[in-house]
């Protein structure tokens, strides 16, 4: 006989795993946006994620080749990447 976790236990174990995957996705998006900013000459480090830095990121005029979809999400524009970054839930 094989022991199987009950549904409530499985659900509780799924929550931290799902959060882990969301944090991974957010990190990938942030890394991609950081590279785009560096390629455009914007070097702000952590300040890129503050309101003023975000405004700078949104105002960048990207070359046509840089307007490709975000590879880590279903995003279609860099603006979608920014929205995906801010949608990630706060820490527990």
C-alpha positions as CSV (number, residue, x, y, z in Angstrom):
1,X,0.0,0.0,0.0
2,X,1.3,3.5,-0.9
3,X,0.7,6.5,1.2
4,X,-0.8,9.4,-0.6
5,X,-1.2,12.9,0.9
6,X,-4.7,14.1,1.5
7,X,-6.0,17.0,-0.7
8,X,-5.6,19.6,2.0
9,X,-2.0,18.8,2.5
10,X,-1.3,18.7,-1.2
11,X,-2.9,22.2,-1.6
12,X,-0.8,23.6,1.3
13,X,2.4,22.2,-0.3
14,X,1.4,23.6,-3.7
15,X,1.2,27.2,-2.5
16,X,4.9,27.8,-1.7
17,X,5.9,26.0,-4.9
18,X,3.6,28.2,-7.0
19,X,5.0,31.3,-5.2
20,X,8.5,30.1,-6.0
21,X,7.7,29.8,-9.7
22,X,6.2,33.4,-9.6
23,X,9.3,34.8,-8.0
24,X,11.5,33.0,-10.7
25,X,9.4,34.5,-13.4
26,X,9.6,38.0,-11.9
27,X,13.4,37.6,-11.6
28,X,13.7,36.7,-15.3
29,X,11.5,39.7,-16.3
30,X,13.6,42.0,-14.2
31,X,16.8,40.7,-15.7
32,X,15.5,41.2,-19.2
33,X,14.4,44.7,-18.4
34,X,17.8,45.4,-16.8
35,X,19.6,44.3,-20.0
36,X,17.3,46.4,-22.2
37,X,18.1,49.5,-19.9
38,X,21.8,48.8,-20.1
39,X,21.7,48.5,-23.8
40,X,20.0,51.9,-24.0
41,X,22.7,53.4,-21.7
42,X,20.5,53.6,-18.5
43,X,22.5,52.4,-15.5
44,X,20.4,52.8,-12.3
45,X,20.8,49.5,-10.6
46,X,18.0,49.1,-8.0
47,X,16.7,52.6,-8.7
48,X,15.3,51.2,-12.0
49,X,12.4,49.6,-10.0
50,X,11.4,52.8,-8.2
51,X,8.7,55.0,-9.8
52,X,11.2,57.4,-11.4
53,X,13.2,54.5,-12.8
54,X,10.1,52.8,-14.1
55,X,9.1,56.0,-15.8
56,X,12.5,56.0,-17.5
57,X,12.1,52.4,-18.6
58,X,8.7,53.1,-20.0
59,X,9.9,56.1,-21.9
60,X,12.8,54.3,-23.7
61,X,12.4,54.3,-27.5
62,X,13.5,50.8,-28.4
63,X,15.0,49.6,-31.7
64,X,12.7,47.4,-33.8
65,X,14.7,44.3,-32.8
66,X,14.2,45.0,-29.1
67,X,10.4,45.1,-29.4
68,X,10.3,41.3,-29.6
69,X,8.0,39.5,-27.1
70,X,9.2,38.9,-23.6
71,X,10.5,35.3,-23.6
72,X,9.5,34.4,-20.0
73,X,5.9,35.5,-20.1
74,X,3.1,35.8,-22.6
75,X,4.0,39.5,-22.9
76,X,3.9,41.3,-26.2
77,X,5.8,44.5,-25.4
78,X,8.3,45.7,-22.8
79,X,5.4,47.5,-21.2
80,X,3.8,44.1,-20.7
81,X,7.0,42.9,-19.0
82,X,6.8,45.8,-16.6
83,X,3.2,45.0,-15.8
84,X,4.2,41.3,-15.2
85,X,6.9,42.5,-12.9
86,X,4.5,44.6,-10.7
87,X,1.8,41.9,-10.7
88,X,3.9,39.4,-8.6
89,X,2.4,39.1,-5.1
90,X,4.2,40.6,-2.2
91,X,6.3,38.4,0.2
92,X,4.3,36.2,2.7
